[in-house]
Amino acid sequence: MQNDIEKAIEEFEDNAYHESLKPEISIKSKVLAMKALQEKQEREWIPVTERLPDRGERVIATAGYGVFEMYLNIHNKWIRNGFDWLKFFKAPVTYWMPMPEPPEVTE
């Protein structure tokens, strides 16, 4: 993913319509690209074999079917609505992702 963004920036810079704009375009492009990469990474599913969320952090999780809000308790058990997920549903959580930020409220 990082290489794709770097290639896109290079291509954009190479095709800039005026040489004097290249430095300015380059900086803006890199900032936007890095911001887009960070947002994409925050929305990707994370395998539980790769990393677990912090205990108590509410996340979106799946066991291969459905998507549910859950958290890990102090015993590293996935909890959904106060119940031990694995005990009641017999399906281990396989992937999770952070909860999205709520939308900005404008009045």
N, CA, C and O atoms as a printed pandas DataFrame, in Angstrom:
     atom_number atom_name residue_name chain_id  residue_number  x_coord  y_coord  z_coord
0              1         N          MET        A               1    0.825   -1.194    0.000
1              2        CA          MET        A               1    0.000    0.000    0.000
2              3         C          MET        A               1    0.868    1.257    0.000
3              4         O          MET        A               1    0.611    2.193   -0.757
4              5         N          GLN        A               2    1.893    1.277    0.847
5              6        CA          GLN        A               2    2.789    2.431    0.921
6              7         C          GLN        A               2    3.447    2.679   -0.444
7              8         O          GLN        A               2    3.528    3.822   -0.894
8              9         N          ASN        A               3    3.912    1.619   -1.095
9             10        CA          ASN        A               3    4.560    1.768   -2.392
10            11         C          ASN        A               3    3.595    2.305   -3.436
11            12         O          ASN        A               3    3.989    3.108   -4.282
12            13         N          ASP        A               4    2.325    1.872   -3.393
13            14        CA          ASP        A               4    1.325    2.365   -4.336
14            15         C          ASP        A               4    1.139    3.869   -4.183
15            16         O          ASP        A               4    1.035    4.592   -5.174
16            17         N          ILE        A               5    1.097    4.336   -2.944
17            18        CA          ILE        A               5    0.927    5.771   -2.700
18            19         C          ILE        A               5    2.150    6.532   -3.187
19            20         O          ILE        A               5    2.019    7.580   -3.819
20            21         N          GLU        A               6    3.340    6.011   -2.899
21            22        CA          GLU        A               6    4.561    6.679   -3.357
22            23         C          GLU        A               6    4.612    6.741   -4.882
23            24         O          GLU        A               6    5.012    7.761   -5.443
24            25         N          LYS        A               7    4.212    5.666   -5.558
25            26        CA          LYS        A               7    4.184    5.658   -7.028
26            27         C          LYS        A               7    3.189    6.684   -7.553
27            28         O          LYS        A               7    3.471    7.390   -8.521
28            29         N          ALA        A               8    2.019    6.765   -6.910
29            30        CA          ALA        A               8    1.009    7.731   -7.338
30            31         C          ALA        A               8    1.513    9.161   -7.179
31            32         O          ALA        A               8    1.279   10.009   -8.040
32            33         N          ILE        A               9    2.208    9.425   -6.067
33            34        CA          ILE        A               9    2.760   10.763   -5.851
34            35         C          ILE        A               9    3.793   11.082   -6.921
35            36         O          ILE        A               9    3.782   12.177   -7.482
36            37         N          GLU        A              10    4.694   10.134   -7.215
37            38        CA          GLU        A              10    5.713   10.359   -8.240
38            39         C          GLU        A              10    5.073   10.631   -9.597
39            40         O          GLU        A              10    5.485   11.541  -10.317
40            41         N          GLU        A              11    4.067    9.840   -9.938
41            42        CA          GLU        A              11    3.397   10.021  -11.224
42            43         C          GLU        A              11    2.717   11.388  -11.279
43            44         O          GLU        A              11    2.771   12.079  -12.297
44            45         N          PHE        A              12    2.079   11.767  -10.175
45            46        CA          PHE        A              12    1.418   13.066  -10.119
46            47         C          PHE        A              12    2.434   14.193  -10.282
47            48         O          PHE        A              12    2.201   15.152  -11.018
48            49         N          GLU        A              13    3.560   14.064   -9.587
49            50        CA          GLU        A              13    4.604   15.081   -9.672
50            51         C          GLU        A              13    5.180   15.154  -11.082
51            52         O          GLU        A              13    5.435   16.247  -11.587
52            53         N          ASP        A              14    5.385   14.010  -11.720
53            54        CA          ASP        A              14    5.934   13.978  -13.076
54            55         C          ASP        A              14    5.011   14.639  -14.085
55            56         O          ASP        A              14    5.462   15.196  -15.086
56            57         N          ASN        A              15    3.707   14.571  -13.810
57            58        CA          ASN        A              15    2.733   15.120  -14.754
58            59         C          ASN        A              15    2.226   16.504  -14.347
59            60         O          ASN        A              15    1.276   17.012  -14.942
60            61         N          ALA        A              16    2.847   17.113  -13.345
61            62        CA          ALA        A              16    2.433   18.460  -12.928
62            63         C          ALA        A              16    2.551   19.392  -14.126
63            64         O          ALA        A              16    3.536   19.348  -14.864
64            65         N          TYR        A              17    1.558   20.221  -14.309
65            66        CA          TYR        A              17    1.515   21.028  -15.519
66            67         C          TYR        A              17    2.492   22.189  -15.523
67            68         O          TYR        A              17    2.706   22.798  -16.571
68            69         N          HIS        A              18    3.084   22.512  -14.403
69            70        CA          HIS        A              18    4.041   23.608  -14.384
70            71         C          HIS        A              18    5.152   23.289  -13.390
71            72         O          HIS        A              18    4.878   22.966  -12.235
72            73         N          GLU        A              19    6.380   23.377  -13.826
73            74        CA          GLU        A              19    7.546   23.032  -13.002
74            75         C          GLU        A              19    7.561   23.780  -11.668
75            76         O          GLU        A              19    7.948   23.208  -10.649
76            77         N          SER        A              20    7.149   25.042  -11.659
77            78        CA          SER        A              20    7.233   25.839  -10.434
78            79         C          SER        A              20    6.275   25.335   -9.351
79            80         O          SER        A              20    6.462   25.643   -8.174
80            81         N          LEU        A              21    5.261   24.569   -9.733
81            82        CA          LEU        A              21    4.297   24.077   -8.759
82            83         C          LEU        A              21    4.705   22.743   -8.143
83            84         O          LEU        A              21    4.115   22.329   -7.145
84            85         N          LYS        A              22    5.689   22.064   -8.707
85            86        CA          LYS        A              22    6.044   20.720   -8.243
86            87         C          LYS        A              22    6.371   20.651   -6.746
87            88         O          LYS        A              22    5.861   19.758   -6.070
88            89         N          PRO        A              23    7.192   21.544   -6.201
89            90        CA          PRO        A              23    7.461   21.418   -4.752
90            91         C          PRO        A              23    6.208   21.561   -3.904
91            92         O          PRO        A              23    6.010   20.800   -2.957
92            93         N          GLU        A              24    5.357   22.530   -4.236
93            94        CA          GLU        A              24    4.131   22.747   -3.477
94            95         C          GLU        A              24    3.184   21.564   -3.634
95            96         O          GLU        A              24    2.597   21.107   -2.653
96            97         N          ILE        A              25    3.031   21.069   -4.846
97            98        CA          ILE        A              25    2.170   19.920   -5.103
98            99         C          ILE        A              25    2.712   18.701   -4.375
99           100         O          ILE        A              25    1.954   17.911   -3.813
100          101         N          SER        A              26    4.014   18.561   -4.390
101          102        CA          SER        A              26    4.639   17.401   -3.765
102          103         C          SER        A              26    4.322   17.339   -2.275
103          104         O          SER        A              26    3.934   16.283   -1.775
104          105         N          ILE        A              27    4.477   18.433   -1.569
105          106        CA          ILE        A              27    4.220   18.464   -0.128
106          107         C          ILE        A              27    2.746   18.190    0.148
107          108         O          ILE        A              27    2.419   17.377    1.013
108          109         N          LYS        A              28    1.860   18.859   -0.577
109          110        CA          LYS        A              28    0.428   18.656   -0.370
110          111         C          LYS        A              28    0.032   17.219   -0.689
111          112         O          LYS        A              28   -0.766   16.618    0.030
112          113         N          SER        A              29    0.586   16.672   -1.757
113          114        CA          SER        A              29    0.267   15.301   -2.153
114          115         C          SER        A              29    0.702   14.310   -1.093
115          116         O          SER        A              29   -0.033   13.380   -0.763
116          117         N          LYS        A              30    1.890   14.507   -0.562
117          118        CA          LYS        A              30    2.394   13.582    0.456
118          119         C          LYS        A              30    1.562   13.659    1.728
119          120         O          LYS        A              30    1.278   12.626    2.335
120          121         N          VAL        A              31    1.170   14.845    2.140
121          122        CA          VAL        A              31    0.343   14.994    3.339
122          123         C          VAL        A              31   -1.003   14.311    3.131
123          124         O          VAL        A              31   -1.468   13.577    4.003
124          125         N          LEU        A              32   -1.630   14.549    1.979
125          126        CA          LEU        A              32   -2.919   13.923    1.702
126          127         C          LEU        A              32   -2.795   12.411    1.595
127          128         O          LEU        A              32   -3.646   11.675    2.094
128          129         N          ALA        A              33   -1.743   11.955    0.951
129          130        CA          ALA        A              33   -1.538   10.507    0.796
130          131         C          ALA        A              33   -1.327    9.833    2.142
131          132         O          ALA        A              33   -1.891    8.767    2.391
132          133         N          MET        A              34   -0.536   10.429    3.005
133          134        CA          MET        A              34   -0.280    9.839    4.312
134          135         C          MET        A              34   -1.551    9.835    5.165
135          136         O          MET        A              34   -1.803    8.884    5.905
136          137         N          LYS        A              35   -2.339   10.889    5.059
137          138        CA          LYS        A              35   -3.598   10.955    5.791
138          139         C          LYS        A              35   -4.556    9.864    5.298
139          140         O          LYS        A              35   -5.225    9.208    6.097
140          141         N          ALA        A              36   -4.615    9.677    3.978
141          142        CA          ALA        A              36   -5.472    8.636    3.409
142          143         C          ALA        A              36   -5.008    7.255    3.836
143          144         O          ALA        A              36   -5.834    6.393    4.139
144          145         N          LEU        A              37   -3.705    7.030    3.865
145          146        CA          LEU        A              37   -3.157    5.746    4.287
146          147         C          LEU        A              37   -3.505    5.469    5.748
147          148         O          LEU        A              37   -3.897    4.354    6.091
148          149         N          GLN        A              38   -3.367    6.463    6.595
149          150        CA          GLN        A              38   -3.684    6.297    8.018
150          151         C          GLN        A              38   -5.166    5.972    8.194
151          152         O          GLN        A              38   -5.514    5.087    8.976
152          153         N          GLU        A              39   -6.042    6.679    7.476
153          154        CA          GLU        A              39   -7.475    6.427    7.589
154          155         C          GLU        A              39   -7.821    5.023    7.106
155          156         O          GLU        A              39   -8.660    4.346    7.701
156          157         N          LYS        A              40   -7.176    4.590    6.033
157          158        CA          LYS        A              40   -7.428    3.247    5.507
158          159         C          LYS        A              40   -6.978    2.190    6.512
159          160         O          LYS        A              40   -7.691    1.214    6.745
160          161         N          GLN        A              41   -5.813    2.377    7.104
161          162        CA          GLN        A              41   -5.307    1.404    8.076
162          163         C          GLN        A              41   -6.207    1.328    9.301
163          164         O          GLN        A              41   -6.364    0.259    9.892
164          165         N          GLU        A              42   -6.796    2.455    9.686
165          166        CA          GLU        A              42   -7.685    2.471   10.846
166          167         C          GLU        A              42   -8.977    1.727   10.572
167          168         O          GLU        A              42   -9.660    1.308   11.507
168          169         N          ARG        A              43   -9.328    1.554    9.289
169          170        CA          ARG        A              43  -10.575    0.884    8.926
170          171         C          ARG        A              43  -10.373   -0.549    8.452
171          172         O          ARG        A              43  -11.337   -1.189    8.029
172          173         N          GLU        A              44   -9.175   -1.063    8.506
173          174        CA          GLU        A              44   -8.921   -2.420    8.049
174          175         C          GLU        A              44   -9.140   -3.422    9.175
175          176         O          GLU        A              44   -8.913   -3.120   10.346
176          177         N          TRP        A              45   -9.585   -4.615    8.802
177          178        CA          TRP        A              45   -9.743   -5.702    9.768
178          179         C          TRP        A              45   -8.370   -6.174   10.209
179          180         O          TRP        A              45   -7.469   -6.351    9.389
180          181         N          ILE        A              46   -8.219   -6.373   11.499
181          182        CA          ILE        A              46   -6.949   -6.820   12.083
182          183         C          ILE        A              46   -7.145   -8.259   12.575
183          184         O          ILE        A              46   -8.025   -8.515   13.397
184          185         N          PRO        A              47   -6.335   -9.193   12.080
185          186        CA          PRO        A              47   -6.463  -10.569   12.575
186          187         C          PRO        A              47   -6.080  -10.642   14.056
187          188         O          PRO        A              47   -5.129   -9.989   14.487
188          189         N          VAL        A              48   -6.816  -11.431   14.824
189          190        CA          VAL        A              48   -6.491  -11.563   16.246
190          191         C          VAL        A              48   -5.148  -12.263   16.437
191          192         O          VAL        A              48   -4.532  -12.156   17.498
192          193         N          THR        A              49   -4.701  -12.972   15.416
193          194        CA          THR        A              49   -3.393  -13.629   15.486
194          195         C          THR        A              49   -2.259  -12.614   15.336
195          196         O          THR        A              49   -1.117  -12.885   15.707
196          197         N          GLU        A              50   -2.588  -11.443   14.786
197          198        CA          GLU        A              50   -1.588  -10.389   14.569
198          199         C          GLU        A              50   -1.500   -9.441   15.754
199          200         O          GLU        A              50   -0.411   -9.069   16.191
200          201         N          ARG        A              51   -2.660   -9.058   16.266
201          202        CA          ARG        A              51   -2.691   -8.066   17.349
202          203         C          ARG        A              51   -4.063   -8.060   17.988
203          204         O          ARG        A              51   -5.065   -8.323   17.323
204          205         N          LEU        A              52   -4.113   -7.758   19.284
205          206        CA          LEU        A              52   -5.381   -7.641   20.002
206          207         C          LEU        A              52   -5.583   -6.199   20.446
207          208         O          LEU        A              52   -4.612   -5.467   20.639
208          209         N          PRO        A              53   -6.838   -5.784   20.611
209          210        CA          PRO        A              53   -7.069   -4.426   21.121
210          211         C          PRO        A              53   -6.692   -4.344   22.591
211          212         O          PRO        A              53   -6.507   -5.371   23.244
212          213         N          ASP        A              54   -6.580   -3.147   23.107
213          214        CA          ASP        A              54   -6.350   -2.960   24.539
214          215         C          ASP        A              54   -7.555   -3.504   25.303
215          216         O          ASP        A              54   -8.687   -3.438   24.825
216          217         N          ARG        A              55   -7.303   -4.027   26.463
217          218        CA          ARG        A              55   -8.406   -4.531   27.296
218          219         C          ARG        A              55   -9.379   -3.401   27.600
219          220         O          ARG        A              55   -8.981   -2.293   27.959
220          221         N          GLY        A              56  -10.648   -3.703   27.451
221          222        CA          GLY        A              56  -11.690   -2.717   27.735
222          223         C          GLY        A              56  -12.012   -1.801   26.567
223          224         O          GLY        A              56  -13.015   -1.088   26.608
224          225         N          GLU        A              57  -11.188   -1.801   25.528
225          226        CA          GLU        A              57  -11.435   -0.946   24.356
226          227         C          GLU        A              57  -12.560   -1.555   23.528
227          228         O          GLU        A              57  -12.451   -2.692   23.068
228          229         N          ARG        A              58  -13.629   -0.811   23.338
229          230        CA          ARG        A              58  -14.741   -1.309   22.522
230          231         C          ARG        A              58  -14.326   -1.253   21.050
231          232         O          ARG        A              58  -13.842   -0.239   20.548
232          233         N          VAL        A              59  -14.538   -2.397   20.381
233          234        CA          VAL        A              59  -14.145   -2.531   18.980
234          235         C          VAL        A              59  -15.265   -3.230   18.215
235          236         O          VAL        A              59  -16.223   -3.728   18.806
236          237         N          ILE        A              60  -15.128   -3.256   16.910
237          238        CA          ILE        A              60  -15.998   -4.042   16.052
238          239         C          ILE        A              60  -15.266   -5.360   15.822
239          240         O          ILE        A              60  -14.087   -5.360   15.471
240          241         N          ALA        A              61  -15.954   -6.476   16.017
241          242        CA          ALA        A              61  -15.310   -7.777   15.883
242          243         C          ALA        A              61  -16.217   -8.733   15.115
243          244         O          ALA        A              61  -17.430   -8.543   15.039
244          245         N          THR        A              62  -15.595   -9.767   14.547
245          246        CA          THR        A              62  -16.349  -10.794   13.834
246          247         C          THR        A              62  -15.754  -12.169   14.114
247          248         O          THR        A              62  -14.561  -12.318   14.381
248          249         N          ALA        A              63  -16.622  -13.157   14.042
249          250        CA          ALA        A              63  -16.209  -14.551   14.186
250          251         C          ALA        A              63  -16.442  -15.265   12.851
251          252         O          ALA        A              63  -16.571  -16.489   12.802
252          253         N          GLY        A              64  -16.492  -14.492   11.787
253          254        CA          GLY        A              64  -16.717  -15.049   10.462
254          255         C          GLY        A              64  -18.147  -14.868    9.983
255          256         O          GLY        A              64  -18.437  -15.065    8.802
256          257         N          TYR        A              65  -19.025  -14.503   10.869
257          258        CA          TYR        A              65  -20.408  -14.194   10.504
258          259         C          TYR        A              65  -20.851  -13.020   11.368
259          260         O          TYR        A              65  -20.581  -12.994   12.569
260          261         N          GLY        A              66  -21.508  -12.083   10.783
261          262        CA          GLY        A              66  -21.964  -10.920   11.532
262          263         C          GLY        A              66  -20.827  -10.044   12.015
263          264         O          GLY        A              66  -19.662  -10.440   11.994
264          265         N          VAL        A              67  -21.180   -8.865   12.443
265          266        CA          VAL        A              67  -20.229   -7.888   12.970
266          267         C          VAL        A              67  -20.836   -7.359   14.262
267          268         O          VAL        A              67  -21.997   -6.953   14.297
268          269         N          PHE        A              68  -20.037   -7.369   15.318
269          270        CA          PHE        A              68  -20.571   -7.045   16.633
270          271         C          PHE        A              68  -19.632   -6.117   17.398
271          272         O          PHE        A              68  -18.418   -6.139   17.199
272          273         N          GLU        A              69  -20.211   -5.308   18.270
273          274        CA          GLU        A              69  -19.399   -4.503   19.185
274          275         C          GLU        A              69  -18.997   -5.401   20.346
275          276         O          GLU        A              69  -19.847   -6.051   20.955
276          277         N          MET        A              70  -17.704   -5.439   20.654
277          278        CA          MET        A              70  -17.198   -6.269   21.745
278          279         C          MET        A              70  -16.008   -5.586   22.394
279          280         O          MET        A              70  -15.555   -4.528   21.956
280          281         N          TYR        A              71  -15.513   -6.224   23.456
281          282        CA          TYR        A              71  -14.270   -5.792   24.079
282          283         C          TYR        A              71  -13.612   -6.993   24.737
283          284         O          TYR        A              71  -14.269   -7.997   25.014
284          285         N          LEU        A              72  -12.330   -6.888   24.983
285          286        CA          LEU        A              72  -11.607   -7.923   25.718
286          287         C          LEU        A              72  -11.603   -7.553   27.193
287          288         O          LEU        A              72  -11.308   -6.411   27.545
288          289         N          ASN        A              73  -11.932   -8.520   28.068
289          290        CA          ASN        A              73  -11.882   -8.223   29.496
290          291         C          ASN        A              73  -10.478   -8.492   30.043
291          292         O          ASN        A              73   -9.556   -8.789   29.283
292          293         N          ILE        A              74  -10.325   -8.386   31.353
293          294        CA          ILE        A              74   -8.990   -8.543   31.944
294          295         C          ILE        A              74   -8.449   -9.958   31.829
295          296         O          ILE        A              74   -7.259  -10.187   32.043
296          297         N          HIS        A              75   -9.315  -10.914   31.492
297          298        CA          HIS        A              75   -8.903  -12.313   31.318
298          299         C          HIS        A              75   -8.717  -12.653   29.841
299          300         O          HIS        A              75   -8.601  -13.824   29.478
300          301         N          ASN        A              76   -8.689  -11.613   28.980
301          302        CA          ASN        A              76   -8.567  -11.774   27.518
302          303         C          ASN        A              76   -9.713  -12.578   26.916
303          304         O          ASN        A              76   -9.514  -13.330   25.962
304          305         N          LYS        A              77  -10.905  -12.420   27.470
305          306        CA          LYS        A              77  -12.096  -13.050   26.907
306          307         C          LYS        A              77  -12.900  -11.972   26.192
307          308         O          LYS        A              77  -13.062  -10.861   26.698
308          309         N          TRP        A              78  -13.402  -12.318   25.002
309          310        CA          TRP        A              78  -14.230  -11.386   24.250
310          311         C          TRP        A              78  -15.601  -11.304   24.898
311          312         O          TRP        A              78  -16.246  -12.327   25.131
312          313         N          ILE        A              79  -16.048  -10.085   25.191
313          314        CA          ILE        A              79  -17.319   -9.856   25.861
314          315         C          ILE        A              79  -18.251   -9.090   24.932
315          316         O          ILE        A              79  -17.876   -8.085   24.328
316          317         N          ARG        A              80  -19.488   -9.598   24.837
317          318        CA          ARG        A              80  -20.532   -8.940   24.042
318          319         C          ARG        A              80  -21.770   -8.844   24.919
319          320         O          ARG        A              80  -22.287   -9.865   25.371
320          321         N          ASN        A              81  -22.249   -7.632   25.164
321          322        CA          ASN        A              81  -23.436   -7.414   26.011
322          323         C          ASN        A              81  -23.306   -8.094   27.375
323          324         O          ASN        A              81  -24.283   -8.612   27.916
324          325         N          GLY        A              82  -22.096   -8.085   27.919
325          326        CA          GLY        A              82  -21.877   -8.640   29.243
326          327         C          GLY        A              82  -21.653  -10.148   29.283
327          328         O          GLY        A              82  -21.435  -10.710   30.356
328          329         N          PHE        A              83  -21.705  -10.811   28.125
329          330        CA          PHE        A              83  -21.552  -12.262   28.079
330          331         C          PHE        A              83  -20.250  -12.666   27.403
331          332         O          PHE        A              83  -19.781  -12.004   26.477
332          333         N          ASP        A              84  -19.675  -13.762   27.880
333          334        CA          ASP        A              84  -18.474  -14.339   27.276
334          335         C          ASP        A              84  -18.855  -14.868   25.890
335          336         O          ASP        A              84  -19.595  -15.844   25.764
336          337         N          TRP        A              85  -18.338  -14.208   24.864
337          338        CA          TRP        A              85  -18.703  -14.541   23.478
338          339         C          TRP        A              85  -18.470  -16.023   23.173
339          340         O          TRP        A              85  -19.379  -16.698   22.690
340          341         N          LEU        A              86  -17.300  -16.524   23.440
341          342        CA          LEU        A              86  -16.946  -17.896   23.077
342          343         C          LEU        A              86  -17.802  -18.918   23.834
343          344         O          LEU        A              86  -18.187  -19.947   23.278
344          345         N          LYS        A              87  -18.091  -18.631   25.084
345          346        CA          LYS        A              87  -18.893  -19.559   25.895
346          347         C          LYS        A              87  -20.300  -19.725   25.331
347          348         O          LYS        A              87  -20.833  -20.835   25.309
348          349         N          PHE        A              88  -20.902  -18.633   24.875
349          350        CA          PHE        A              88  -22.281  -18.691   24.407
350          351         C          PHE        A              88  -22.415  -18.977   22.916
351          352         O          PHE        A              88  -23.385  -19.610   22.498
352          353         N          PHE        A              89  -21.471  -18.528   22.118
353          354        CA          PHE        A              89  -21.631  -18.658   20.668
354          355         C          PHE        A              89  -20.708  -19.695   20.040
355          356         O          PHE        A              89  -20.856  -20.018   18.861
356          357         N          LYS        A              90  -19.769  -20.214   20.803
357          358        CA          LYS        A              90  -18.889  -21.299   20.368
358          359         C          LYS        A              90  -18.127  -21.003   19.081
359          360         O          LYS        A              90  -17.733  -21.926   18.368
360          361         N          ALA        A              91  -17.919  -19.731   18.782
361          362        CA          ALA        A              91  -17.175  -19.334   17.585
362          363         C          ALA        A              91  -16.138  -18.296   17.990
363          364         O          ALA        A              91  -16.502  -17.216   18.454
364          365         N          PRO        A              92  -14.862  -18.599   17.826
365          366        CA          PRO        A              92  -13.837  -17.635   18.240
366          367         C          PRO        A              92  -13.808  -16.393   17.347
367          368         O          PRO        A              92  -14.019  -16.473   16.137
368          369         N          VAL        A              93  -13.545  -15.262   17.963
369          370        CA          VAL        A              93  -13.371  -14.018   17.205
370          371         C          VAL        A              93  -12.117  -14.168   16.353
371          372         O          VAL        A              93  -11.077  -14.616   16.834
372          373         N          THR        A              94  -12.225  -13.789   15.086
373          374        CA          THR        A              94  -11.098  -13.942   14.160
374          375         C          THR        A              94  -10.492  -12.606   13.737
375          376         O          THR        A              94   -9.289  -12.523   13.489
376          377         N          TYR        A              95  -11.317  -11.560   13.654
377          378        CA          TYR        A              95  -10.845  -10.245   13.216
378          379         C          TYR        A              95  -11.531   -9.169   14.036
379          380         O          TYR        A              95  -12.621   -9.371   14.572
380          381         N          TRP        A              96  -10.870   -8.018   14.126
381          382        CA          TRP        A              96  -11.453   -6.870   14.812
382          383         C          TRP        A              96  -10.942   -5.591   14.148
383          384         O          TRP        A              96   -9.979   -5.616   13.382
384          385         N          MET        A              97  -11.597   -4.487   14.453
385          386        CA          MET        A              97  -11.142   -3.166   14.012
386          387         C          MET        A              97  -11.616   -2.127   15.017
387          388         O          MET        A              97  -12.618   -2.328   15.704
388          389         N          PRO        A              98  -10.890   -1.008   15.099
389          390        CA          PRO        A              98  -11.315    0.050   16.030
390          391         C          PRO        A              98  -12.691    0.594   15.648
391          392         O          PRO        A              98  -13.085    0.561   14.482
392          393         N          MET        A              99  -13.397    1.085   16.630
393          394        CA          MET        A              99  -14.679    1.750   16.367
394          395         C          MET        A              99  -14.401    3.027   15.581
395          396         O          MET        A              99  -13.400    3.700   15.829
396          397         N          PRO        A             100  -15.267    3.361   14.646
397          398        CA          PRO        A             100  -15.068    4.627   13.920
398          399         C          PRO        A             100  -15.347    5.823   14.820
399          400         O          PRO        A             100  -16.078    5.724   15.805
400          401         N          GLU        A             101  -14.758    6.938   14.465
401          402        CA          GLU        A             101  -15.031    8.178   15.188
402          403         C          GLU        A             101  -16.452    8.632   14.868
403          404         O          GLU        A             101  -16.895    8.478   13.730
404          405         N          PRO        A             102  -17.174    9.185   15.833
405          406        CA          PRO        A             102  -18.513    9.692   15.527
406          407         C          PRO        A             102  -18.418   10.903   14.605
407          408         O          PRO        A             102  -17.395   11.588   14.580
408          409         N          PRO        A             103  -19.472   11.168   13.853
409          410        CA          PRO        A             103  -19.438   12.337   12.949
410          411         C          PRO        A             103  -19.415   13.626   13.750
411          412         O          PRO        A             103  -19.888   13.686   14.886
412          413         N          GLU        A             104  -18.861   14.646   13.137
413          414        CA          GLU        A             104  -18.863   15.967   13.766
414          415         C          GLU        A             104  -20.257   16.520   13.761
415          416         O          GLU        A             104  -20.958   16.448   12.752
416          417         N          VAL        A             105  -20.671   17.079   14.890
417          418        CA          VAL        A             105  -21.985   17.673   14.984
418          419         C          VAL        A             105  -21.884   19.141   14.618
419          420         O          VAL        A             105  -21.134   19.899   15.235
420          421         N          THR        A             106  -22.641   19.532   13.616
421          422        CA          THR        A             106  -22.672   20.956   13.228
422          423         C          THR        A             106  -24.066   21.490   13.499
423          424         O          THR        A             106  -25.074   20.838   13.227
424          425         N          GLU        A             107  -24.088   22.668   14.032
425          426        CA          GLU        A             107  -25.389   23.261   14.380
426          427         C          GLU        A             107  -25.795   24.307   13.390
427          428         O          GLU        A             107  -26.860   24.909   13.528
